[in-house]
Amino acid sequence: MALKGVIFDIKKFAVHDGPGIRTTIFFKGCPMDCWWCHNPESHSTEPETITREIFTGTSSKACYERKELIGKEITLEEAMDEILKDQVFYEISNGGVTFSGGEPLLQSEFLLAILKKSKENNLHTTLDTSGCASSNILKKISNFVDLFLYDMKLVDEEKHKKYTGKSNNTIKQNLEMLTKAGQQVIIRIPIIPTINDSLDDVKQIGEFLSKLKIIRVELLPFHKIGEDKYKKLNKINRMKDIRKPTKEHMRTIKERLEKYGLLVKIEE
């Protein structure tokens, strides 16, 4: 039987998911339940149906509803066919393929297979991960990953449990393991007002990361891009009253983290 994974999107010509021009494969399913997630369609490993309103005229009432399936099974061969279509663009831009989600490590067998096949084709591989998986899984795949985009939400364990549904002990241990092994790691921190943007939160993150050998820190300001998805999926949006952090506040967080000797970049 052909090995299959479940994905919910393939993004071509991605330029924010690693170096150069890339193809990003979005794996469906995540073990965490982050309040601010802008991809609620990624939570379940099962395909889901959403309802879209299709407008047929100038009036907001002139529309009909269309059911769409989010998520599909894909074989290793099908995934590689999509990835290799743009190989020429990877070569001219020093790009490659990125695996994101959801959490790709949740489908570790399929992820490992597609990583191996990507390296057989001399592709640069990037893994966008929360690190919420066993260290054994991470060790198995790490030899086939050129760059880790590693999400860091909070250092405080109790707050992490409250806002993501999971302890961060394994996440922190996995990050320490990767950096000690000499893996290339970029830390990505979503800045969520009222949750992880306080002086104490930033201090804890700065102190923890200052002990690790990483490339840089990327700060991702909270946004409401996923708001409409919650409605279509009939899911509760716990962040509907939270506003995007100001540019001034983002600069302040950047400057505070830089005091710990970290290279910090704000992503828009």
C-alpha positions in Angstrom: 0.0 0.0 0.0 1.3 3.4 -1.0 2.4 5.6 1.9 0.0 8.6 2.3 -0.1 11.8 4.3 -2.9 14.3 4.9 -2.4 17.9 3.8 -4.6 21.0 3.5 -2.6 23.2 1.2 0.4 23.4 -1.1 1.8 26.9 -1.5 3.9 27.7 -4.6 6.6 30.4 -4.8 6.6 30.9 -1.0 9.3 33.4 0.0 8.7 33.6 3.8 9.2 30.0 4.7 12.9 29.7 4.4 15.6 30.9 2.0 14.9 31.5 -1.7 11.8 30.5 -3.7 10.1 27.5 -2.1 7.1 25.1 -2.2 5.5 24.8 1.2 3.5 21.7 2.0 1.0 22.2 4.8 0.4 19.0 6.9 -3.1 18.6 8.5 -3.3 17.9 12.2 -1.8 19.5 15.3 -1.4 18.2 18.9 -1.7 21.8 20.2 -4.6 24.1 20.5 -3.2 27.6 20.4 -5.8 30.3 21.1 -4.4 32.5 18.3 -4.0 29.9 15.5 -4.7 31.5 12.1 -5.1 28.0 10.5 -7.9 26.4 12.4 -8.4 24.1 9.5 -5.1 22.5 10.4 -6.1 21.2 13.9 -7.7 17.9 12.9 -6.0 15.3 10.9 -9.3 14.5 9.2 -10.6 16.3 6.1 -13.3 18.9 7.1 -16.1 20.5 5.2 -16.5 24.3 5.2 -19.3 26.4 3.8 -18.3 29.3 1.5 -20.7 32.1 0.4 -20.3 32.7 -3.4 -21.5 36.1 -4.5 -23.2 36.2 -7.9 -24.0 39.9 -8.2 -23.5 43.4 -6.6 -26.0 42.8 -3.8 -24.7 41.1 -0.7 -27.8 38.9 -0.8 -27.1 37.7 -4.3 -25.1 34.6 -3.3 -25.3 30.9 -2.8 -23.5 28.5 -0.4 -20.9 26.0 -1.6 -19.5 23.2 0.4 -15.7 22.6 0.2 -13.6 19.8 1.6 -10.5 21.0 3.4 -7.7 18.4 3.6 -6.9 15.5 1.3 -4.7 12.4 1.3 -1.6 12.6 -0.9 0.9 9.9 -1.7 4.7 10.4 -1.5 4.9 10.2 -5.3 2.1 12.9 -5.8 3.8 15.2 -3.3 7.2 14.9 -4.9 5.6 15.5 -8.4 4.3 18.8 -7.1 7.6 19.7 -5.4 9.8 18.9 -8.4 7.7 20.9 -10.8 9.5 24.1 -9.6 13.0 22.7 -9.1 14.4 25.2 -11.6 13.3 28.1 -9.4 14.8 26.5 -6.3 18.1 26.2 -8.1 18.3 29.8 -9.3 17.2 31.2 -5.9 18.9 28.8 -3.5 15.4 27.8 -2.4 13.7 24.4 -1.8 10.8 22.8 0.0 9.3 23.6 3.4 7.0 21.4 5.5 4.6 23.3 7.7 1.2 22.7 9.3 -0.5 22.1 11.5 2.4 20.1 12.9 4.3 17.9 10.4 5.8 15.8 13.1 2.4 14.4 13.9 2.7 12.5 10.6 6.3 11.5 11.2 6.4 8.4 9.0 5.2 10.4 5.9 7.4 13.4 6.8 10.5 11.2 7.1 9.8 9.6 3.7 9.3 12.9 1.9 12.3 14.4 3.5 14.5 11.5 2.4 13.1 11.7 -1.1 13.7 15.5 -1.2 17.4 15.1 -0.2 17.8 12.4 -2.9 16.8 15.1 -5.3 19.3 17.5 -3.7 16.6 19.9 -2.4 17.1 22.3 0.5 14.6 21.2 3.2 13.0 23.4 5.9 10.8 22.2 8.7 8.4 24.6 10.4 7.6 23.0 13.7 6.4 23.6 17.2 8.7 20.9 18.5 5.7 19.2 20.2 6.8 15.6 19.5 9.0 13.0 21.1 12.8 13.5 20.9 13.1 10.1 19.1 10.9 11.4 16.3 12.9 14.6 16.0 16.2 12.7 16.0 15.1 10.5 13.2 14.1 13.4 10.9 16.8 15.9 11.9 19.5 14.4 9.6 17.3 15.3 6.6 16.4 18.8 7.6 18.6 21.7 6.6 16.8 24.4 8.5 14.3 24.4 11.4 11.8 27.2 11.8 11.1 26.5 15.5 8.0 28.1 17.1 8.5 29.5 20.6 5.3 30.7 22.3 6.0 30.9 26.0 8.6 29.8 28.5 6.3 29.6 31.5 4.9 26.1 31.5 1.5 26.9 33.2 0.8 29.7 30.8 1.8 27.5 27.9 -0.6 24.8 29.0 -3.4 27.3 29.4 -3.0 28.9 25.9 -1.8 25.9 23.9 -3.2 22.9 25.7 0.2 21.4 26.1 3.2 21.5 28.4 6.3 23.0 26.8 8.9 20.9 28.7 9.4 18.6 25.7 9.4 21.5 23.3 12.2 23.2 25.2 14.2 20.0 25.6 13.9 19.3 21.9 15.1 22.8 21.0 18.1 22.4 23.3 18.8 19.0 21.7 18.7 20.4 18.2 21.0 23.4 18.9 23.5 21.3 20.8 23.6 18.9 17.8 24.6 21.9 15.6 21.3 22.1 13.6 20.4 25.4 11.9 17.5 26.9 13.8 15.5 30.1 13.4 13.2 30.8 16.3 9.7 32.2 15.4 7.8 33.9 18.2 4.1 34.9 17.6 3.5 38.1 19.6 0.1 37.8 21.1 -1.2 40.8 23.1 -2.3 39.9 26.7 -0.7 36.4 26.4 3.1 36.6 25.8 4.0 40.2 25.3 4.6 41.3 28.9 7.9 42.4 30.2 8.2 39.2 32.2 7.3 37.0 29.2 9.9 38.7 27.0 12.5 38.4 29.8 11.9 34.7 30.2 12.2 34.1 26.4 15.3 36.2 26.1 17.0 34.4 29.0 16.2 31.0 27.7 17.2 31.7 24.1 20.4 33.5 25.1 21.9 30.1 26.2 21.3 28.5 22.8 23.1 28.7 19.5 20.5 29.9 17.0 20.6 31.9 13.7 18.1 34.6 14.7 14.7 35.3 16.2 11.7 36.3 14.0 8.9 38.1 15.7 5.4 37.5 14.1 2.8 40.0 15.2 -0.7 38.6 15.9 -3.2 39.2 13.1 -6.8 38.4 12.3 -6.3 36.7 8.9 -7.9 33.5 10.2 -11.0 35.1 11.8 -13.3 34.2 8.9 -12.1 30.6 8.9 -13.4 30.1 12.5 -16.9 31.2 11.3 -16.9 28.9 8.3 -15.7 25.9 10.4 -18.1 26.7 13.2 -15.3 27.0 15.7 -14.9 29.3 18.7 -12.6 32.2 18.1 -11.1 33.1 21.5 -9.1 36.0 20.1 -11.9 38.0 18.4 -11.4 41.0 20.8 -7.6 41.1 20.6 -6.0 43.7 18.3 -2.8 43.5 16.4 0.2 44.8 18.4 1.5 48.2 17.4 4.7 48.7 15.5 6.1 50.6 18.4 5.3 47.7 20.8 6.9 45.3 18.4 10.1 47.4 18.2 10.2 47.5 22.0 10.1 43.7 22.2 12.7 43.5 19.5 15.0 45.8 21.5 14.5 44.0 24.7 15.4 40.6 23.1 18.5 42.2 21.5 19.8 43.0 24.9 20.3 39.2 25.4 22.7 39.1 22.5 20.1 37.8 20.0 19.7 38.8 16.4 16.0 39.8 16.1 13.9 40.5 13.0 10.3 41.7 12.9 8.2 39.9 10.2 5.2 41.7 8.7 
